[in-house]
Amino acid sequence: MLLETIESPARIKDLSREQLRQLADELRSEIIQSVSRTGGHLASSLGVVELTLALHRVLDSPHDKIVWDVGHQAYAHKMLTGRRKAFSTLRQLDGLSGFPKRSESPHDSFDVGHSSTSVSAALGMAAARDACGGEEKIVAVIGDGSLTAGLAYEAFNQAGHLKKNLVVILNDNEMSISPNVGAISSFLSRKMTSDFFVRMKKEATQIIGSMPKIGKDLLSLASRAEHSLKGFLTPGMLFEAFGFDYFGPIDGHNLDELIETLTNVTRLEGPVLVHVVTRKGHGFAPAEREPSKFHGVGPFDAETGEVIAAKGGGGSFTGVFGSTLVQMAARDERIVAITAAMLEGTGLKEFSTTFPERFYDVGIAEQHAVTFAAGLACRGLRPVVAIYSTFMQRAYDQVVHDVCLQNLPVTFAMDRGGLVGADGPTHHGAFDLSFMRHIPNLTFMVPRDEQQLQRAMETARLHDGPFAYRYPRGKALGLALADQPQAVEIGSGEVLREGDDGAVLAVGSAVQAALEAAETLAAEGVQLRVIDPRFIKPLDERLLLQAAATGLVVTVEENTLQGGFGSAVSELYAAAGVAPRLVLIGLPDRFIEQGSQDQLRARYGLDADGLVGRIRDELKTGDVTGAAAAGS
């Protein structure tokens, strides 16, 4: 097996073209087999195997820098840079990250996980290179989907202004380009980047420009003619307008074309964009047929592509959200749904087909999604913005300034709140309780199960102001769902278990663990009161002050402790002048690694066993440990 001999990308330079094609086949097979066991981002990585080989054939990594956008397409890159033997640990606890990570390999030049950052980062590296007198080549690889985010265009705008030597590869796996135009463009791009053509163009420019009186006019005419020809044959005028030299589109699965083009463009001066057309899932028929399904996929049968169903529980929280929103929209024509390029991921597929005129996919543009929703709300609609918690971070200013400042009835449905598992630190929803609860006018609810999620949705529908609710990734509890859920009184909590030896205030996914812990401790003679506050803002002050009277209050949340739910409770007690023994349990002040949700909850003491141990220790010692020791 040729792949077994590749310990670094330098080895690729010695291979023949036929061996490179063999290596491409072996990489695909290895990626399919490995991801079928661990799950991961399959389709994107299969689509860039040849491009990855061409990049490492032409460039000298890690001296030259490759900046991957998002990074879920970097599996072949990981295998070619000395990590093939560890690939079975991909996305596992203490294993390889599913994304490029600087601490993992010198060949990973930038940590990624969210989209549209590659051109900005690569341009920064190019500016630093020139400031330090370096000569390394810098290449950013960005997918066409990432071009829907404004950050990419901000970077293109400055890159065209700075004129740094920089290559941007547009990995286009969606745009339809006819074979004839593609073939002509590929031919033109490869020839127009050759040494002969570039030298001839420079010499002709000098000669024409030196002609007295008419030189400048002739140069202007020649430039317009060149741009008109390229604009007619290629979709490159947008990038030319940003000051980039555009080449493409070329076949992203043709190694000969890729290597020739990349060899040529990396010698050019100034910013260059190479448009490469690839196919998501290339080489694996199930992924080619359903690229969205295999974008991020769990374990599956490597022969048939059949996804192995997860065990236990009921439907997913995401599914409950999606089906309930369809039911609500049938009764309330004001409801519209918005997603940021996550139609399936946010559970809005059924809504989009049932109410296509009331559904908006804005692309990877969370900032725009929020302000767009604000505009809809200004005209009497009730927009529901469904965005993963980790991606809502990108729209913080818009939530504050465009929605909450104007007190508009926009609902934020934040999926993947808390620990998400194998995608790791870039995707954990670990901060939303902290960065949302302090915003004026916002009501924030954290449902503990699917029934409470339905009630949160109905409460938000009836509320005349900004409303957010967050729910976890994965299976719900399997509880019966309501056809017409009842709203909850805003700011009202719920006592789920009585007890006078202490109170556990748990929110969201932590409630079930708190109930299990209380049952375990009850067998030891300790009776704990378990309260679900339901709302992060406003808090149920009466219920929480009653809890303080037990003498011991434990707060539990899947959120960073800094500024989270526990902080809100401590602020309440301080303002009321009460001082129970207060223990805050949550995520520590660091980025949480990858691993399954169960593994991470166990590691950070957020499962039932962890809560039992922590509360038992508190009852034994009676020390006021507070937040400093929580989550350690």
C-alpha positions as CSV (number, residue, x, y, z in Angstrom):
1,M,0.0,0.0,0.0
2,L,1.6,3.3,-1.2
3,L,-0.1,5.3,1.6
4,E,1.8,3.4,4.2
5,T,5.1,4.8,2.9
6,I,4.0,8.5,3.2
7,E,5.2,9.9,6.5
8,S,5.5,13.5,5.3
9,P,4.3,15.5,2.3
10,A,7.9,15.7,1.1
11,R,7.6,12.0,-0.1
12,I,4.8,13.0,-2.5
13,K,7.3,15.0,-4.6
14,D,9.1,11.8,-5.6
15,L,6.0,10.0,-6.9
16,S,5.0,9.6,-10.5
17,R,1.7,10.9,-11.8
18,E,0.4,7.3,-11.9
19,Q,1.5,6.8,-8.3
20,L,-0.2,10.0,-7.3
21,R,-3.5,8.7,-8.8
22,Q,-3.0,5.4,-6.9
23,L,-2.4,7.4,-3.7
24,A,-5.6,9.3,-4.3
25,D,-7.6,6.1,-4.5
26,E,-5.9,4.8,-1.3
27,L,-6.6,8.0,0.6
28,R,-10.3,7.8,-0.3
29,S,-10.5,4.2,0.8
30,E,-8.8,5.0,4.0
31,I,-10.9,8.0,4.8
32,I,-14.2,6.1,4.0
33,Q,-13.2,3.1,6.2
34,S,-12.0,5.3,9.1
35,V,-15.0,7.8,9.1
36,S,-17.4,4.8,8.8
37,R,-16.2,3.9,12.3
38,T,-15.8,7.2,14.0
39,G,-18.2,9.5,12.1
40,G,-17.0,12.8,10.7
41,H,-17.1,15.2,7.8
42,L,-16.9,12.7,4.9
43,A,-18.2,14.3,1.7
44,S,-16.1,17.5,1.9
45,S,-12.9,15.6,2.5
46,L,-13.5,13.1,-0.3
47,G,-14.0,16.0,-2.7
48,V,-10.6,17.6,-2.2
49,V,-8.3,14.5,-2.3
50,E,-6.7,15.4,-5.6
51,L,-6.5,19.1,-4.7
52,T,-4.7,18.2,-1.4
53,L,-2.2,16.0,-3.3
54,A,-1.5,18.8,-5.8
55,L,-1.0,21.3,-3.0
56,H,1.5,19.2,-1.2
57,R,3.2,18.3,-4.5
58,V,3.7,21.9,-5.4
59,L,4.3,23.5,-2.0
60,D,6.9,22.8,0.7
61,S,4.8,22.4,3.9
62,P,5.2,23.4,6.7
63,H,7.5,26.1,5.3
64,D,4.8,27.1,2.9
65,K,1.5,27.6,4.5
66,I,-1.9,26.1,3.6
67,V,-4.9,27.7,5.4
68,W,-8.0,25.5,5.2
69,D,-11.3,27.2,5.6
70,V,-13.6,25.6,8.2
71,G,-11.2,22.6,8.0
72,H,-13.7,19.8,7.7
73,Q,-12.2,19.0,4.3
74,A,-8.7,18.4,5.7
75,Y,-8.7,14.6,6.4
76,A,-6.4,13.8,3.4
77,H,-4.1,16.6,4.6
78,K,-3.9,15.1,8.0
79,M,-3.1,11.6,6.6
80,L,-0.3,13.0,4.4
81,T,1.3,15.0,7.2
82,G,2.2,12.1,9.5
83,R,-1.1,11.4,11.2
84,R,-2.4,8.4,9.3
85,K,-1.6,5.9,12.1
86,A,-3.5,8.0,14.6
87,F,-6.5,8.6,12.2
88,S,-8.6,5.9,14.0
89,T,-8.7,8.4,17.0
90,L,-10.3,11.1,14.8
91,R,-12.8,13.1,16.8
92,Q,-12.4,10.8,19.8
93,L,-11.7,11.8,23.4
94,D,-8.0,12.8,23.5
95,G,-7.6,11.8,19.8
96,L,-7.0,13.7,16.6
97,S,-9.2,16.8,16.1
98,G,-11.7,16.8,13.3
99,F,-10.2,20.1,12.2
100,P,-6.7,21.6,11.6
101,K,-5.1,22.4,14.9
102,R,-1.8,24.2,15.3
103,S,-0.9,22.3,18.5
104,E,-1.4,19.0,16.7
105,S,1.0,19.5,13.7
106,P,3.3,22.1,12.3
107,H,1.5,21.4,9.0
108,D,-1.7,23.0,10.4
109,S,-1.0,26.7,10.0
110,F,-4.2,28.0,11.6
111,D,-6.9,26.6,13.9
112,V,-10.3,26.6,12.2
113,G,-13.8,25.2,12.7
114,H,-16.1,28.1,11.8
115,S,-16.3,29.2,8.1
116,S,-14.9,32.1,6.0
117,T,-11.8,32.8,8.0
118,S,-9.1,31.5,5.6
119,V,-8.5,34.5,3.4
120,S,-8.3,36.9,6.4
121,A,-5.8,34.6,8.2
122,A,-3.8,33.9,5.0
123,L,-3.6,37.6,4.2
124,G,-2.3,38.3,7.8
125,M,0.3,35.7,7.3
126,A,1.4,37.2,4.0
127,A,1.6,40.7,5.5
128,A,3.7,39.3,8.4
129,R,5.9,37.4,5.9
130,D,6.7,40.5,4.0
131,A,7.3,42.5,7.2
132,C,9.8,39.9,8.4
133,G,11.5,39.4,5.1
134,G,10.3,35.9,4.4
135,E,9.7,34.2,1.1
136,E,7.2,31.4,1.9
137,K,4.2,30.8,-0.3
138,I,0.8,31.1,1.3
139,V,-2.4,29.5,0.0
140,A,-5.9,29.7,1.4
141,V,-8.5,27.1,0.4
142,I,-12.1,28.4,0.7
143,G,-15.3,26.6,-0.3
144,D,-18.0,28.3,-2.3
145,G,-20.4,28.0,0.6
146,S,-18.0,30.1,2.8
147,L,-18.3,32.9,0.3
148,T,-21.7,33.7,1.5
149,A,-20.2,35.2,4.7
150,G,-19.2,38.9,4.7
151,L,-15.9,38.2,6.4
152,A,-14.6,36.6,3.2
153,Y,-15.3,39.7,1.2
154,E,-13.8,42.0,3.8
155,A,-10.6,39.9,3.3
156,F,-10.8,40.0,-0.5
157,N,-11.2,43.7,-0.4
158,Q,-8.1,44.3,1.7
159,A,-6.1,41.7,-0.2
160,G,-6.7,43.4,-3.5
161,H,-5.6,46.7,-1.8
162,L,-2.4,45.4,-0.3
163,K,-1.3,43.4,-3.4
164,K,0.5,40.8,-1.3
165,N,1.6,37.6,-3.0
166,L,-1.2,35.3,-2.0
167,V,-3.0,32.4,-3.7
168,V,-6.7,31.7,-2.9
169,I,-8.2,28.5,-4.1
170,L,-12.0,28.6,-4.5
171,N,-13.1,25.0,-4.0
172,D,-16.4,25.1,-5.9
173,N,-18.6,21.9,-5.3
174,E,-22.0,23.4,-6.1
175,M,-21.8,25.7,-9.1
176,S,-22.9,24.1,-12.4
177,I,-20.4,24.8,-15.3
178,S,-21.0,23.4,-18.7
179,P,-18.2,21.0,-20.0
180,N,-17.3,23.2,-23.0
181,V,-16.8,26.4,-21.0
182,G,-15.0,24.5,-18.3
183,A,-12.6,22.8,-20.8
184,I,-11.8,26.1,-22.5
185,S,-11.4,27.9,-19.2
186,S,-9.2,25.2,-17.9
187,F,-7.0,25.4,-21.0
188,L,-6.8,29.1,-20.9
189,S,-6.0,29.2,-17.2
190,R,-3.2,26.7,-17.5
191,K,-1.7,28.5,-20.5
192,M,-2.2,32.0,-19.1
193,T,-0.3,31.1,-15.9
194,S,2.7,29.6,-17.8
195,D,6.1,31.3,-17.6
196,F,6.0,32.0,-21.3
197,F,2.7,33.8,-21.2
198,V,3.5,35.8,-18.0
199,R,6.9,36.9,-19.5
200,M,5.3,37.8,-22.8
201,K,2.6,39.8,-21.1
202,K,5.1,41.8,-19.1
203,E,7.3,42.5,-22.1
204,A,4.3,43.5,-24.3
205,T,3.1,45.8,-21.5
206,Q,6.5,47.5,-21.3
207,I,6.8,47.9,-25.1
208,I,3.2,49.2,-25.6
209,G,3.5,51.5,-22.6
210,S,6.6,53.1,-23.9
211,M,4.9,54.2,-27.2
212,P,4.6,58.0,-27.2
213,K,1.2,59.5,-27.0
214,I,-0.8,56.3,-27.7
215,G,0.8,53.9,-25.3
216,K,-1.5,54.4,-22.3
217,D,-4.6,54.2,-24.5
218,L,-3.5,51.0,-26.1
219,L,-2.7,49.5,-22.7
220,S,-6.2,50.4,-21.5
221,L,-7.8,48.9,-24.6
222,A,-5.7,45.7,-24.3
223,S,-6.7,45.4,-20.6
224,R,-10.4,45.8,-21.4
225,A,-10.1,43.2,-24.1
226,E,-8.4,40.7,-21.8
227,H,-11.0,41.2,-19.1
228,S,-13.9,41.0,-21.6
229,L,-12.6,37.7,-22.9
230,K,-12.0,36.2,-19.5
231,G,-15.3,37.6,-18.2
232,F,-17.1,36.0,-21.2
233,L,-15.5,32.6,-20.8
234,T,-15.3,32.5,-17.0
235,P,-17.1,33.7,-13.8
236,G,-14.0,35.6,-12.6
237,M,-15.1,39.2,-13.0
238,L,-16.1,39.5,-9.3
239,F,-12.6,38.5,-8.1
240,E,-10.9,40.6,-10.8
241,A,-12.9,43.6,-9.4
242,F,-11.3,42.9,-6.0
243,G,-7.9,43.1,-7.6
244,F,-7.2,39.4,-7.9
245,D,-5.9,37.7,-11.0
246,Y,-8.5,35.0,-11.7
247,F,-7.8,31.6,-13.3
248,G,-10.4,28.8,-13.8
249,P,-12.5,27.0,-13.4
250,I,-10.4,23.9,-13.7
251,D,-11.3,20.3,-12.9
252,G,-10.5,19.6,-9.2
253,H,-10.1,15.9,-9.8
254,N,-7.6,16.2,-12.6
255,L,-4.2,15.9,-11.0
256,D,-2.2,17.0,-14.1
257,E,-4.2,20.2,-14.5
258,L,-4.1,21.0,-10.8
259,I,-0.3,20.5,-10.5
260,E,0.4,22.5,-13.6
261,T,-1.9,25.4,-12.6
262,L,-0.7,25.5,-9.0
263,T,3.0,25.4,-10.1
264,N,2.4,28.4,-12.3
265,V,0.2,30.6,-10.1
266,T,2.5,30.3,-7.1
267,R,5.2,32.1,-9.1
268,L,3.0,35.1,-9.9
269,E,3.1,38.4,-8.2
270,G,0.1,39.8,-6.2
271,P,-3.1,38.1,-5.2
272,V,-4.4,35.2,-7.3
273,L,-7.6,33.2,-7.2
274,V,-7.8,29.7,-8.7
275,H,-11.3,28.4,-9.3
276,V,-11.4,24.7,-8.8
277,V,-14.5,22.6,-9.4
278,T,-14.9,19.5,-7.3
279,R,-17.6,17.1,-6.3
280,K,-18.6,16.5,-2.7
281,G,-18.3,12.8,-1.9
282,H,-16.3,12.0,-5.0
283,G,-15.4,8.4,-5.2
284,F,-18.1,7.1,-2.8
285,A,-21.5,6.7,-4.5
286,P,-23.7,7.2,-1.4
287,A,-22.0,10.5,-0.6
288,E,-22.2,11.6,-4.2
289,R,-25.9,11.0,-4.2
290,E,-26.6,12.6,-0.9
291,P,-23.7,15.0,-0.1
292,S,-25.7,16.9,2.6
293,K,-26.3,13.6,4.5
294,F,-22.6,12.8,4.4
295,H,-21.4,16.3,5.1
296,G,-21.3,15.5,8.8
297,V,-22.2,11.9,9.4
298,G,-22.2,9.4,12.2
299,P,-20.9,5.8,11.9
300,F,-22.1,4.1,8.8
301,D,-21.7,0.9,6.7
302,A,-18.7,1.5,4.5
303,E,-20.1,-0.8,1.8
304,T,-23.7,0.4,1.6
305,G,-23.5,3.9,3.1
306,E,-26.3,3.0,5.5
307,V,-26.0,5.2,8.6
308,I,-26.0,3.3,11.9
309,A,-28.8,4.6,14.1
310,A,-28.0,6.1,17.5
311,K,-29.3,4.1,20.5
312,G,-31.8,5.1,23.1
313,G,-34.1,8.0,23.8
314,G,-36.8,9.5,21.7
315,G,-36.5,11.7,18.7
316,S,-33.8,14.4,18.6
317,F,-34.4,17.9,20.2
318,T,-33.7,19.3,16.7
319,G,-36.5,17.1,15.2
320,V,-38.9,18.1,17.9
321,F,-38.1,21.8,17.3
322,G,-38.7,21.4,13.5
323,S,-41.9,19.5,13.7
324,T,-43.4,21.7,16.4
325,L,-42.5,24.9,14.4
326,V,-44.4,23.5,11.4
327,Q,-47.5,22.9,13.6
328,M,-47.2,26.4,15.1
329,A,-46.8,28.0,11.7
330,A,-50.0,26.3,10.5
331,R,-51.9,28.2,13.2
332,D,-50.0,31.5,13.1
333,E,-49.3,32.9,9.7
334,R,-46.9,35.5,11.1
335,I,-44.2,32.8,11.8
336,V,-41.3,32.7,9.4
337,A,-38.1,30.6,9.8
338,I,-34.6,31.6,9.1
339,T,-31.4,29.5,8.9
340,A,-27.8,30.3,8.1
341,A,-27.0,27.5,5.6
342,M,-28.0,24.8,8.1
343,L,-31.4,23.6,6.7
344,E,-31.1,20.0,7.8
345,G,-28.9,20.7,10.8
346,T,-31.5,23.0,12.4
347,G,-34.4,20.7,11.6
348,L,-36.1,23.1,9.2
349,K,-36.4,20.8,6.1
350,E,-40.1,20.1,6.7
351,F,-40.8,23.8,7.3
352,S,-39.0,24.8,4.0
353,T,-41.2,22.4,2.0
354,T,-44.4,23.1,3.8
355,F,-44.1,26.9,3.9
356,P,-41.5,27.7,1.2
357,E,-42.7,31.4,1.0
358,R,-42.1,31.8,4.7
359,F,-38.6,30.2,4.8
360,Y,-35.3,31.9,4.3
361,D,-31.8,30.3,4.1
362,V,-29.5,33.3,4.1
363,G,-26.3,31.3,3.7
364,I,-23.4,31.4,6.1
365,A,-24.3,34.8,7.2
366,E,-25.4,34.8,10.9
367,Q,-25.1,38.5,11.3
368,H,-27.3,39.2,8.3
369,A,-29.8,36.5,9.5
370,V,-30.4,38.4,12.8
371,T,-30.7,41.8,11.3
372,F,-32.9,40.4,8.5
373,A,-35.1,39.0,11.2
374,A,-35.3,42.3,12.9
375,G,-36.5,43.9,9.7
376,L,-39.2,41.2,9.3
377,A,-40.3,41.8,12.9
378,C,-40.6,45.5,12.3
379,R,-43.4,44.8,9.8
380,G,-45.4,42.5,12.2
381,L,-44.0,39.1,11.5
382,R,-42.7,36.6,14.1
383,P,-39.3,35.4,12.8
384,V,-37.7,32.4,14.3
385,V,-33.9,32.4,13.8
386,A,-32.5,28.8,14.1
387,I,-28.8,28.9,14.6
388,Y,-26.4,26.6,16.5
389,S,-25.3,28.2,19.8
390,T,-21.6,28.3,18.7
391,F,-22.5,30.2,15.5
392,M,-24.7,32.7,17.3
393,Q,-21.5,34.1,18.7
394,R,-20.9,35.6,15.3
395,A,-24.0,37.7,15.5
396,Y,-23.7,39.1,19.0
397,D,-23.7,42.7,18.0
398,Q,-26.8,42.3,15.9
399,V,-28.7,40.6,18.7
400,V,-27.8,43.5,21.0
401,H,-28.2,46.4,18.6
402,D,-30.7,45.4,16.0
403,V,-33.1,43.2,18.0
404,C,-32.9,43.8,21.7
405,L,-32.3,47.5,21.6
406,Q,-35.5,47.9,19.6
407,N,-37.3,45.2,21.7
408,L,-38.4,43.4,18.6
409,P,-40.3,40.0,18.8
410,V,-37.5,37.9,17.3
411,T,-37.0,34.3,18.6
412,F,-33.6,32.8,18.7
413,A,-33.7,29.0,18.6
414,M,-30.2,28.0,19.7
415,D,-29.5,24.3,18.9
416,R,-26.4,22.5,20.2
417,G,-26.5,24.3,23.5
418,G,-23.9,22.9,25.9
419,L,-21.5,20.1,25.1
420,V,-21.8,18.8,21.5
421,G,-19.3,16.0,21.4
422,A,-16.8,15.1,18.7
423,D,-16.6,18.4,16.9
424,G,-14.9,19.8,20.0
425,P,-14.0,23.3,21.2
426,T,-15.1,25.2,18.0
427,H,-18.6,23.7,18.3
428,H,-19.5,23.4,22.0
429,G,-22.3,25.7,22.9
430,A,-20.4,26.7,26.1
431,F,-20.9,30.4,26.3
432,D,-24.5,31.3,25.3
433,L,-25.9,31.6,28.8
434,S,-23.1,34.1,29.6
435,F,-23.3,36.2,26.4
436,M,-27.0,36.4,26.1
437,R,-28.5,36.7,29.7
438,H,-27.1,40.2,30.4
439,I,-28.7,41.8,27.3
440,P,-31.7,44.1,28.2
441,N,-35.1,43.2,27.0
442,L,-34.2,39.6,26.2
443,T,-36.1,36.7,27.8
444,F,-34.0,33.4,27.9
445,M,-35.4,30.0,28.6
446,V,-33.6,26.6,28.9
447,P,-36.0,23.7,28.5
448,R,-35.0,20.4,30.2
449,D,-36.8,18.0,27.8
450,E,-38.8,18.0,24.6
451,Q,-42.1,18.9,26.3
452,Q,-40.5,21.9,27.9
453,L,-39.0,22.8,24.5
454,Q,-42.5,22.8,23.0
455,R,-43.7,25.1,25.8
456,A,-40.7,27.4,25.3
457,M,-41.6,27.7,21.7
458,E,-45.2,28.6,22.4
459,T,-44.1,31.1,25.1
460,A,-41.8,32.8,22.7
461,R,-44.6,33.0,20.0
462,L,-46.8,34.9,22.4
463,H,-44.2,37.1,23.8
464,D,-43.9,40.7,22.5
465,G,-40.1,41.0,22.7
466,P,-36.8,39.2,22.0
467,F,-36.9,35.6,23.2
468,A,-34.1,32.9,23.2
469,Y,-34.2,29.3,24.1
470,R,-31.4,26.8,23.9
471,Y,-31.5,23.0,23.7
472,P,-28.9,20.3,23.4
473,R,-27.7,18.1,20.6
474,G,-28.9,14.5,20.5
475,K,-31.8,12.4,21.6
476,A,-34.6,13.7,23.7
477,L,-36.2,11.6,26.5
478,G,-39.0,10.1,24.5
479,L,-41.8,12.0,26.2
480,A,-45.2,12.4,24.6
481,L,-45.5,15.6,22.6
482,A,-48.4,18.0,22.6
483,D,-50.3,19.0,19.5
484,Q,-50.9,22.4,21.0
485,P,-48.3,23.1,23.8
486,Q,-49.2,25.5,26.6
487,A,-47.1,28.6,27.3
488,V,-45.2,29.0,30.5
489,E,-45.5,32.0,32.8
490,I,-42.3,34.0,32.1
491,G,-39.8,33.8,34.9
492,S,-41.5,30.8,36.6
493,G,-39.5,27.9,37.8
494,E,-40.6,24.4,38.9
495,V,-39.9,22.2,41.9
496,L,-39.4,18.7,40.6
497,R,-38.4,17.1,43.9
498,E,-38.9,18.2,47.5
499,G,-36.1,18.1,50.2
500,D,-34.8,20.2,53.0
501,D,-31.1,19.1,53.2
502,G,-30.1,21.3,50.3
503,A,-31.3,22.5,46.9
504,V,-30.0,21.7,43.4
505,L,-30.8,24.3,40.8
506,A,-30.2,22.7,37.4
507,V,-30.9,24.0,33.9
508,G,-31.4,22.3,30.6
509,S,-29.7,18.9,30.1
510,A,-28.4,19.0,33.6
511,V,-31.8,18.6,35.2
512,Q,-32.0,14.9,34.5
513,A,-28.6,14.3,36.0
514,A,-29.6,16.3,39.1
515,L,-32.7,14.2,39.6
516,E,-30.7,11.0,39.3
517,A,-28.2,12.3,41.8
518,A,-30.9,13.3,44.3
519,E,-32.4,9.8,44.1
520,T,-29.0,8.2,44.8
521,L,-28.3,10.5,47.8
522,A,-31.8,9.9,49.1
523,A,-30.8,6.3,49.7
524,E,-28.1,7.7,52.0
525,G,-30.6,9.7,53.9
526,V,-30.0,13.0,52.2
527,Q,-33.1,14.7,50.9
528,L,-32.4,17.3,48.2
529,R,-34.8,19.7,46.6
530,V,-34.4,19.7,42.8
531,I,-35.6,22.9,41.0
532,D,-35.7,23.6,37.3
533,P,-35.7,27.4,37.1
534,R,-36.5,27.1,33.4
535,F,-35.6,30.7,32.8
536,I,-32.1,32.1,32.9
537,K,-33.7,35.6,32.6
538,P,-35.8,36.6,34.4
539,L,-35.1,34.3,37.3
540,D,-37.8,33.0,39.6
541,E,-36.7,35.0,42.6
542,R,-39.3,33.7,45.0
543,L,-38.4,30.0,44.3
544,L,-34.6,30.7,44.4
545,L,-34.8,32.5,47.7
546,Q,-36.8,29.6,49.2
547,A,-34.0,27.3,48.0
548,A,-31.5,29.5,49.9
549,A,-33.4,28.7,53.1
550,T,-32.2,25.1,52.9
551,G,-28.6,26.3,53.6
552,L,-27.0,24.6,50.7
553,V,-27.6,25.6,47.1
554,V,-25.9,23.8,44.2
555,T,-26.2,25.2,40.6
556,V,-25.6,23.0,37.6
557,E,-25.2,24.1,34.0
558,E,-23.6,23.0,30.8
559,N,-22.0,26.4,30.3
560,T,-18.9,28.2,31.3
561,L,-19.1,29.3,35.0
562,Q,-18.0,32.8,34.2
563,G,-21.1,34.9,33.8
564,G,-23.4,31.9,33.5
565,F,-26.5,30.7,35.4
566,G,-24.6,30.1,38.6
567,S,-23.3,33.7,38.4
568,A,-26.9,34.9,38.0
569,V,-28.0,33.1,41.1
570,S,-25.1,34.4,43.1
571,E,-26.0,38.0,42.0
572,L,-29.5,37.4,43.1
573,Y,-28.5,36.2,46.5
574,A,-26.0,39.1,46.9
575,A,-28.7,41.6,46.1
576,A,-31.2,40.0,48.5
577,G,-28.6,39.9,51.3
578,V,-28.8,36.1,51.7
579,A,-25.8,33.9,52.0
580,P,-26.4,30.1,51.6
581,R,-23.5,27.8,51.1
582,L,-23.3,28.2,47.3
583,V,-21.6,25.6,45.0
584,L,-21.4,26.4,41.3
585,I,-20.9,23.4,39.0
586,G,-20.3,24.0,35.3
587,L,-17.6,24.1,32.7
588,P,-14.2,25.5,33.7
589,D,-12.4,28.5,32.3
590,R,-10.9,26.8,29.3
591,F,-11.9,25.5,25.9
592,I,-13.4,22.0,26.3
593,E,-11.8,19.3,24.2
594,Q,-13.6,16.8,21.9
595,G,-15.2,13.6,23.1
596,S,-18.7,12.1,23.4
597,Q,-21.2,14.1,25.4
598,D,-21.3,11.3,28.0
599,Q,-17.5,11.2,28.3
600,L,-17.2,15.0,28.7
601,R,-20.0,15.2,31.2
602,A,-18.3,12.5,33.2
603,R,-14.9,14.3,32.9
604,Y,-16.3,17.6,34.2
605,G,-18.5,16.2,36.9
606,L,-21.8,17.0,35.1
607,D,-23.3,13.5,35.1
608,A,-25.2,12.0,38.0
609,D,-22.1,10.3,39.5
610,G,-20.1,13.5,39.4
611,L,-22.9,15.5,41.1
612,V,-23.3,12.8,43.7
613,G,-19.6,12.9,44.5
614,R,-19.4,16.7,44.6
615,I,-22.5,17.1,46.8
616,R,-21.5,14.3,49.1
617,D,-18.1,16.1,49.6
618,E,-19.8,19.4,50.3
619,L,-22.1,17.8,52.9
620,K,-19.2,16.2,54.6
621,T,-16.9,19.2,54.8
622,G,-19.4,22.1,55.0
623,D,-16.8,24.3,53.3
624,V,-17.8,27.3,51.3
625,T,-15.9,26.5,48.1
626,G,-18.0,28.3,45.6
627,A,-17.1,28.9,42.0
628,A,-13.4,28.8,42.3
629,A,-13.3,25.0,42.7
630,A,-16.4,24.2,40.6
631,G,-15.8,22.3,37.4
632,S,-12.2,21.5,38.2
